[in-house]
Amino acid sequence: IPHVRQYNEDRDVTAWFLVDLSPSVGFGSNVSKTDVAVQFTGVVARLLTRRGNRVGAVLYGHEVDTVVPAGSGRQQVLQIMHRMMHRPPAKPMPGGTRLDELLRHALNTIKRRSIVFVVSDFIAAPGWDAPLGQLASRHDVIAVRLYDPLEMDLPDLGLIVMQDAETGEQVVVDTQARGFRHRFATAARRREAE
């Protein structure tokens, strides 16, 4: 007796966007990382919903402050983008970004196996790797790193005041000093490798 297997394309996909909108994501030399996050989320969400799939979002500033339940259609994508663009900017906090809070919240919120996009610059307090691993064991996780070239190479601008976007700490530095720019680039590459 012959057997015929018929495969149906999996159309009922749910995707979640876990978006870090902490203070460091507001940085950008030409375009802010926040704008890049909004554009990325909008494009990918629209591509998914055009095929009848559902998308949702969890937004993080100082804490998880917005959850847009999964839905489908163009209006759903516009709602997510609107929530991302029209929110007060996060202010620096002692201890910096707690990305682990966003990931743990997602572990408790997303019940059904989904595609999960973690959109962040990953400039955060340590401890987010374990919840990311737990999330990846339950869902298909895609990490999207927001990046700006000035985070790696500091130009010669003379004396400037630099402020840590996460903590608000300020320090005056002399960017004319080659040694300082070299140490900055070395520290940036080391952080990149971690």
ABEGO torsion letter per residue (X at the ends): XBBBBBBBBBABBBBBBBBBABAAAABEAABBAAAAAAAAAAAAAAAAAAAGBBBBBBBBBABBABBBBBBBEAAAAAAAAAAAABBBBBBBBBGEBBAAAAAAAAAAABABBBBBBBBBAGBBBBGAAAAAAAAAAABBBBBBBBBBAAAABBBBAEBBBBBBAAAGBBBBBBAABAAAAAAAAAAAAAAAAX
